[in-house]
Amino acid sequence: MSNPPSPLSPNVESRPGLLRVLGPGMAVAVVVGHVIGSGIYAKPGNIAAEAGDFRLIMAAWVSGGIICICGALCFAELAVMMPRAGGLYVYLREAYGRPVAFLFGWTDFLFGLPASIGALAAIFIGSLARATGWQLGHFSQLLLAVALIVFMAWVNVIGVIWGGRMQGVTTALKAGFLAAIAVLPFAMSAAGSETVSAANYATRVEPIQTNLASQFAVVLLAVMWAYNGWHGITPVAEEIRDPQRNIPRALFGGIGLLIVLYVSANLAYHAVLPMADIKASGDHAAEAMMKTLLGPMGDKLMSVGVMLSTFGAINSNMLLGPRVSFAMGRDDVFLRPLGRVHVNYRTPAAAIIVQAVMAIALFVASMLLVRFVAGFSATSVFDVLTNYVTFSASVFYMLAVLAVFVLRKKHPEWKRPYKTLGYPFVPAVYVAFYLWFLYYVYEGKPFEAQVGLGLIAAGIPVYYAYRAWAKRHPEEMSDGQ
């Protein structure tokens, strides 16, 4: 930008910078590939148990997509105006100051990104065992998770272009696979198969929640995990070519494609399986559908597809997530070494490596929880992790959309190559929805909500302790801020 809204200090500008090497195709692949992971495959069983009714389920998937589009309309204005590494962190910093931005970066660094990677690794390993028939012990699962996470970290350390290419390939494969899954039942029905029944859409199970508002909010909590990451292009905005054109296109095109794929996949699941069977399938509704259609081979084929999907999602998390802690380190608000760019690879190598280590640590902690704490299973840990990530991320998504109002008031002079369509109605609808959503999620899932709020609040003393340390050691800081 010719007139950046938040100029970096001379010392920061003198550091090696990131490269603008990601084109429009990779930008769309980042959005779609970052979102399609475990949610569309692992959450339908949980959603069926919470909703119990196909109409409510479809309303949640469509509503979730519409809300993401509203968010994208707002994020596009912010991302094009401030195409800097860090995404939400940068927008929150400019709107509310460094303490609020730090709280987002803190939760993402401490738990959000490691929890996402850990949950995806767990689903990958579970699908691998299902596809191969292997009986994997705890140590074998740990070795596989470590190997997977280390490999993904290495790919993204050696260059953003390699992480981007990996993202492009895996996105094309898993989006095509999901589209094939959505079409297959109806193609088989047209060919004379009797595995599809419209009567399945009318089947019901008794929902867990009795209050409709709480019920819908809890269903949306699971749905929004599947959509989580729709803003994924923004953390790498500093590495996108022609960001004024490519960022809005990637956001709108990517989310539109996701809505079509997700709605179509759910139509397929419920055409083949009655509600009770989807509920009973737990984390494996997609495999249960394919087994019904193609027998045991279909189950294995679907497991391979889930592995591919989660493999690509882990890569996207390694590509995007460390850019937030990198931005924090570059701002000198937290762990300065995270803000350094590798001289040769021109990537935030330290941030990537640290996040990989934390993801492995959280995976180990989850395994210990499953093994030694009564009442916890792999499914329950997966649900707790993903619900926490969705709840805590929603708090900051709402604040980021509010930043559109704040920054128009605070800095009307800043150049806005793209302005939010439907302003102020669209951001107002988004904020109102999330206020309702967070209230009823807190009512329906108080444990996850309280853990999320507690970990966010824990960042407050950390921020001020770090600032106090920085004042006592100005020689350790890049600009003494």
C-alpha positions in Angstrom: 0.0 0.0 0.0 1.3 3.5 -0.8 0.0 4.8 2.5 0.0 1.9 5.0 -2.2 2.5 8.0 0.2 1.2 10.5 3.8 2.0 9.4 6.4 -0.3 10.7 9.4 1.0 12.5 12.6 1.4 10.4 14.2 -1.6 12.3 11.2 -3.8 11.3 11.3 -2.7 7.7 15.1 -3.5 7.6 14.4 -7.2 8.4 14.0 -9.7 5.6 10.5 -9.5 4.4 7.9 -12.0 3.1 7.5 -12.6 -0.6 4.3 -11.9 -2.7 4.3 -15.2 -4.6 0.8 -16.6 -4.1 -1.4 -16.0 -7.2 -5.3 -16.0 -7.5 -5.5 -19.8 -7.9 -3.5 -20.5 -4.8 -5.6 -17.8 -3.0 -8.8 -19.6 -3.7 -7.1 -22.9 -2.8 -6.1 -21.4 0.6 -9.7 -20.5 1.4 -11.3 -23.8 0.3 -8.5 -26.0 1.4 -8.2 -24.4 4.9 -11.9 -24.9 5.5 -12.5 -28.4 4.1 -11.0 -30.6 6.8 -12.6 -32.9 9.3 -15.9 -31.0 9.9 -18.0 -32.1 7.0 -17.0 -35.7 7.7 -16.7 -35.9 11.5 -19.5 -33.6 12.6 -22.7 -34.9 11.0 -23.2 -37.6 13.7 -22.9 -35.0 16.4 -25.2 -32.6 14.5 -27.8 -35.3 14.1 -27.8 -36.0 17.9 -28.1 -32.3 18.7 -30.7 -31.4 16.0 -32.7 -34.6 15.4 -34.5 -33.1 12.4 -33.3 -32.7 8.8 -34.9 -29.3 8.3 -33.0 -27.9 11.3 -29.8 -29.4 10.1 -30.1 -27.9 6.6 -31.1 -24.5 8.0 -27.9 -24.6 10.1 -25.7 -25.4 7.1 -27.2 -22.7 4.9 -27.3 -20.1 7.7 -23.7 -20.8 8.6 -22.7 -20.2 5.0 -24.7 -17.0 4.7 -23.0 -15.7 7.9 -19.6 -16.5 6.5 -20.4 -14.5 3.3 -21.5 -11.6 5.5 -18.2 -11.9 7.4 -16.2 -12.1 4.1 -17.8 -8.9 2.8 -16.4 -7.1 5.9 -13.1 -8.9 6.0 -12.4 -8.1 2.4 -12.5 -4.3 3.2 -10.1 -4.8 6.1 -7.7 -7.2 4.2 -7.5 -5.0 1.1 -6.9 -1.9 3.2 -4.3 -3.6 5.4 -2.7 -6.5 3.4 -0.3 -7.5 6.2 0.7 -10.8 7.6 -1.4 -11.7 10.7 -4.9 -11.1 9.4 -7.3 -10.6 12.4 -4.4 -9.7 14.6 -3.7 -6.6 12.5 -7.3 -5.5 12.2 -7.9 -5.8 15.9 -4.7 -4.0 16.7 -5.6 -1.0 14.5 -9.2 -0.8 15.8 -8.8 -1.5 19.5 -5.1 -1.4 20.3 -2.4 -4.0 21.0 -3.9 -5.5 24.2 -7.1 -6.8 22.4 -5.0 -7.9 19.3 -2.7 -9.7 21.7 -5.6 -11.6 23.3 -6.5 -13.0 19.9 -3.0 -13.9 19.0 -2.5 -15.4 22.5 -5.5 -17.7 22.2 -4.6 -18.7 18.6 -1.0 -19.3 19.6 -1.6 -21.1 22.9 -4.6 -23.3 22.0 -6.5 -22.4 18.9 -4.0 -23.5 16.2 -2.5 -26.4 18.2 -6.1 -27.6 19.0 -7.0 -27.5 15.3 -3.9 -29.3 14.2 -4.3 -31.9 17.0 -7.9 -32.5 16.2 -7.2 -32.9 12.5 -4.3 -35.3 13.3 -6.5 -37.4 15.5 -9.1 -37.7 12.7 -6.4 -38.5 10.2 -5.0 -41.3 12.3 -8.4 -42.7 13.1 -9.3 -42.8 9.4 -5.9 -44.4 8.6 -6.6 -47.2 11.1 -10.1 -47.6 9.6 -8.8 -47.8 6.0 -6.0 -50.3 6.8 -7.6 -52.3 9.6 -4.5 -51.6 11.7 -4.9 -51.7 15.5 -2.9 -48.7 16.5 -1.7 -48.4 20.1 -1.1 -45.1 21.8 2.6 -45.1 21.0 2.0 -45.8 17.3 -0.6 -43.0 17.2 1.9 -40.6 18.7 4.6 -41.5 16.3 2.3 -41.1 13.3 1.0 -37.7 14.6 4.6 -36.4 15.2 5.7 -37.6 11.8 2.7 -35.9 10.1 3.1 -32.6 11.9 6.8 -32.4 11.5 6.5 -33.1 7.8 4.0 -30.4 7.3 6.1 -27.9 9.3 9.1 -28.7 7.1 7.2 -28.2 3.9 6.1 -24.7 5.1 9.4 -23.8 6.5 11.3 -24.3 3.2 9.1 -21.8 1.4 5.6 -20.4 1.2 5.4 -21.4 -2.5 5.9 -25.1 -1.5 3.2 -24.8 1.2 1.0 -23.0 -1.4 1.6 -25.7 -4.0 0.8 -28.4 -1.5 -2.4 -26.5 -0.7 -3.3 -26.3 -4.3 -2.9 -30.0 -5.0 -4.7 -31.2 -1.8 -7.5 -28.7 -2.3 -8.2 -29.8 -5.8 -8.2 -33.5 -4.8 -10.3 -33.1 -1.6 -12.9 -30.7 -3.2 -13.3 -33.1 -6.1 -13.6 -36.0 -3.7 -16.3 -34.3 -1.7 -18.2 -33.4 -4.8 -18.0 -37.0 -6.0 -19.4 -38.1 -2.6 -22.3 -35.7 -2.9 -23.2 -36.9 -6.4 -22.6 -40.7 -6.0 -25.8 -41.7 -4.1 -28.0 -39.9 -6.7 -26.0 -41.3 -9.6 -26.4 -44.8 -8.2 -30.1 -44.2 -7.7 -30.5 -43.1 -11.3 -28.8 -46.3 -12.3 -31.3 -48.4 -10.4 -29.8 -48.7 -6.9 -32.3 -48.7 -4.1 -29.9 -47.4 -1.5 -31.4 -43.8 -1.7 -34.7 -43.1 -0.1 -36.5 -39.7 0.2 -38.2 -41.1 3.3 -34.9 -40.8 5.2 -35.3 -37.0 5.2 -38.4 -37.3 7.4 -36.8 -39.5 10.0 -36.0 -38.0 13.4 -34.3 -38.6 16.7 -34.9 -37.0 20.1 -32.6 -34.0 20.3 -30.3 -33.5 23.3 -31.4 -29.9 23.8 -35.1 -29.1 24.4 -35.0 -25.3 23.9 -35.1 -24.5 20.2 -32.8 -21.5 20.4 -30.2 -23.3 22.4 -30.6 -26.4 20.1 -30.0 -24.3 17.0 -27.0 -22.5 18.5 -25.3 -25.8 19.5 -25.9 -27.3 16.1 -24.4 -24.1 14.6 -21.4 -24.6 16.9 -20.7 -27.9 15.1 -21.5 -26.4 11.7 -19.2 -23.4 12.2 -16.3 -25.8 13.0 -16.8 -27.1 9.5 -16.8 -23.5 8.1 -14.0 -22.4 10.5 -11.1 -20.8 8.6 -13.2 -19.1 5.9 -11.1 -16.0 6.5 -8.0 -18.1 5.9 -6.6 -15.9 3.2 -6.1 -12.9 5.5 -3.1 -14.1 7.5 -1.1 -14.5 4.3 -2.3 -11.3 2.7 1.2 -10.0 2.7 2.2 -12.8 0.4 -0.7 -12.5 -2.1 0.0 -11.0 -5.5 -2.3 -8.0 -6.4 -4.2 -8.3 -3.0 -6.8 -5.6 -4.0 -8.2 -8.0 -6.6 -7.3 -11.5 -5.4 -8.3 -11.3 -1.8 -12.0 -10.4 -2.4 -12.2 -13.0 -5.2 -10.7 -15.7 -3.1 -13.1 -15.0 -0.1 -16.3 -14.8 -2.1 -15.5 -17.6 -4.6 -14.1 -19.9 -2.0 -17.0 -19.5 0.5 -19.6 -19.9 -2.3 -18.0 -23.1 -3.4 -18.0 -24.4 0.2 -21.7 -23.7 0.7 -22.5 -25.7 -2.4 -20.3 -28.6 -1.4 -21.4 -28.8 2.2 -25.2 -28.6 1.4 -24.8 -31.2 -1.3 -22.8 -33.6 0.9 -25.5 -33.4 3.7 -28.3 -34.0 1.1 -26.3 -37.2 0.2 -25.7 -38.4 3.7 -29.4 -38.1 4.7 -30.6 -39.6 1.4 -28.8 -42.8 2.2 -29.0 -43.0 6.0 -31.9 -42.4 8.4 -31.3 -39.9 11.2 -30.7 -42.7 13.8 -28.0 -44.3 11.7 -26.2 -40.9 11.2 -26.4 -40.3 15.0 -25.0 -43.7 15.7 -22.1 -43.3 13.3 -20.4 -40.7 15.6 -17.4 -39.3 13.9 -17.8 -41.5 10.8 -21.1 -40.6 9.1 -19.4 -40.3 5.7 -17.8 -43.8 6.0 -21.2 -45.2 7.1 -22.8 -43.8 4.0 -20.1 -45.2 1.7 -20.3 -48.6 3.3 -24.1 -48.6 2.7 -23.5 -47.7 -1.0 -20.4 -49.8 -1.8 -19.9 -52.2 1.0 -16.7 -52.6 3.0 -14.6 -51.1 0.1 -16.7 -48.0 0.3 -15.9 -47.6 4.0 -12.2 -47.8 3.2 -12.4 -45.5 0.2 -14.1 -42.9 2.4 -11.5 -43.2 5.1 -8.8 -42.5 2.5 -10.8 -39.4 1.4 -11.0 -38.2 5.0 -7.2 -38.7 5.4 -6.6 -36.6 2.3 -8.9 -33.9 3.5 -7.4 -33.7 7.0 -3.9 -33.9 5.5 -4.5 -30.8 3.4 -6.2 -29.0 6.4 -3.1 -29.6 8.6 -1.0 -28.1 5.8 -3.2 -25.0 5.6 -3.0 -24.6 9.4 0.8 -24.7 9.2 0.7 -22.2 6.3 -1.7 -19.7 7.9 -1.6 -20.0 11.6 2.0 -19.1 12.3 1.6 -15.8 10.5 -0.4 -14.5 13.5 2.4 -15.3 16.0 4.8 -14.0 13.5 2.9 -10.6 13.4 2.9 -10.5 17.2 6.7 -11.1 17.3 7.3 -8.5 14.6 5.2 -6.0 16.7 7.4 -6.9 19.8 4.4 -7.7 21.9 5.3 -11.4 22.4 8.4 -13.5 21.8 10.4 -11.4 19.4 12.1 -14.4 17.7 8.7 -15.5 16.3 8.7 -12.3 14.2 11.9 -13.2 12.3 11.9 -14.2 8.7 14.3 -17.0 7.7 17.1 -15.3 5.6 17.2 -18.1 3.0 13.6 -19.5 2.9 11.9 -16.1 3.5 9.3 -17.7 5.8 8.4 -17.3 9.5 10.3 -20.4 10.3 10.6 -20.0 14.0 6.8 -19.4 14.3 6.1 -22.5 12.3 8.4 -24.7 14.3 7.1 -23.4 17.7 3.5 -24.0 16.6 4.3 -27.5 15.4 5.9 -28.3 18.8 2.8 -27.0 20.6 0.5 -29.0 18.4 2.4 -32.2 19.2 2.3 -31.3 22.9 -1.5 -30.8 22.8 -1.9 -34.1 20.9 0.0 -35.9 23.7 -2.1 -34.2 26.4 -5.3 -35.3 24.6 -4.1 -38.9 24.4 -3.3 -38.9 28.1 -6.7 -37.4 28.8 -8.4 -40.2 26.9 -6.3 -42.9 28.5 -6.3 -41.8 32.2 -9.4 -39.7 32.8 -12.7 -41.5 33.2 -15.5 -40.4 30.9 -13.3 -39.1 28.1 -13.0 -40.8 24.7 -11.3 -39.7 21.5 -14.7 -38.5 20.3 -15.3 -36.4 23.4 -11.8 -34.8 23.3 -12.2 -34.0 19.6 -15.6 -32.4 20.2 -14.3 -30.4 23.2 -11.2 -29.1 21.2 -13.2 -28.2 18.2 -16.1 -26.5 20.2 -13.5 -24.5 22.1 -11.8 -23.3 18.9 -15.1 -22.4 17.3 -16.4 -20.5 20.4 -13.2 -18.5 21.1 -12.7 -17.7 17.4 -16.3 -16.5 17.1 -15.6 -13.8 19.8 -12.7 -12.4 17.7 -14.6 -12.7 14.4 -17.3 -10.5 15.8 -14.8 -8.0 17.1 -13.1 -7.9 13.7 -16.4 -7.2 11.9 -17.1 -4.5 14.4 -13.7 -3.1 13.4 -15.2 -2.0 10.1 -17.4 0.5 12.0 -14.6 1.5 14.3 -12.0 2.1 11.6 -14.4 4.1 9.4 -15.0 6.4 12.3 -11.4 6.4 13.6 -9.6 6.6 10.2 -11.9 7.9 7.5 -8.8 9.1 5.6 -7.4 5.6 4.9 -7.7 4.4 1.4 -10.3 1.6 0.9 -9.9 0.0 -2.5 -12.8 -2.3 -1.6 -15.7 -1.2 0.6 -18.1 -3.6 2.3 -21.2 -4.3 0.2 -24.4 -3.5 2.1 -22.7 -1.4 4.8 -23.8 -0.8 7.5 -26.6 -3.5 7.3 -24.3 -6.5 6.6 -21.8 -6.0 9.5 -24.7 -5.1 11.8 -26.5 -8.4 10.9 -23.2 -10.3 11.4 -22.6 -8.8 14.9 -26.2 -9.3 15.9 -26.1 -13.0 14.9 -22.9 -13.6 16.8 -24.2 -11.9 20.0 -27.2 -14.3 19.8 -25.0 -17.3 18.9 -22.4 -16.8 21.7 -25.2 -16.3 24.3 -27.0 -19.5 23.5 -23.8 -21.5 23.0 -22.8 -20.4 26.5 -26.2 -21.7 27.7 -26.0 -25.0 25.8 -22.2 -25.7 26.1 -21.1 -23.9 29.2 -17.9 -26.0 29.8 -16.4 -25.2 26.4 -17.5 -21.6 26.6 -16.1 -21.1 30.1 -12.8 -22.7 29.1 -12.6 -20.5 26.0 -13.3 -17.3 28.0 -10.9 -18.3 30.7 -8.0 -18.9 28.3 -8.7 -15.6 26.6 -8.7 -13.8 30.0 -5.5 -15.6 31.0 -3.7 -13.6 28.2 -4.3 -10.3 30.0 -1.7 -10.7 32.8 0.7 -12.3 30.2 0.5 -9.2 28.0 1.2 -6.8 30.8 3.9 -9.0 32.3 5.6 -9.1 28.9 5.4 -5.3 28.4 6.8 -4.8 31.9 9.7 -7.1 31.0 10.2 -5.3 27.8 10.5 -1.9 29.6 13.2 -3.4 31.9 15.1 -4.8 29.0 14.9 -2.3 26.1 18.1 -3.6 24.6 16.2 -6.9 23.8 13.5 -5.1 21.9 13.7 -4.1 18.3 12.2 -0.6 18.7 11.7 -0.3 22.5 7.9 0.1 22.2 
